[in-house]
Amino acid sequence: MLIGITGDTHNNLSNISEICRLFNFHEVELVIHTGDITLPKSLKAFSDLNMPLVGVFGNNDFEEKSELIKTANKIGFKIYEEPHLINLDKVKILIFHHPDIISREHIKKVDAIFHGHTHRLRQEIINKTLIFNPGECAGLMKGKNRIGLYETKNNEAKTISF
């Protein structure tokens, strides 16, 4: 299963439009958002996706949390508190916003962990667990933003710059 990963989109509607275009082009089956959507209008912009979106709240989502929940419910997306566990193709994935709360126990129990918050690329294996953050998604400099593609079959991720 091919999964798209993004996060920290921070109301950059132009970038969200491009993120949707790229995920649709690559025909991912699910998009994971690692938090900091920030406003309901930004979440609504993700309705251009041809696939479901699941994510977690980031530190910049709390002022609009109730409206983000209402918007998510209207458009069929799911947003949870961190960490949130999903099982896809017998692969266990934990979604975080804050990497500093990822513990050794979390790493031992799953195949992959996706996080946001830092706006920096992170791609490493710890005890056979992939830890991945595609990096900046809301920047203004063309070519410096990235999304991630994750394949459950081989537990590998790669980035696409835009």
Protein Blocks (a to p, Z undefined) as FASTA:
>chain_A
ZZdddehklopaklmmmmmmmmmmnopabdcdeejnlpaklmmmmmmpcbdcdddddfkl
mmmmmmmmmmmmmnopacddddddddeehiacdddfblmlpcfklmmmpmbdcdehkopa
cdddeehiacddebjakbcbehiaccddddfklopacdddZZ
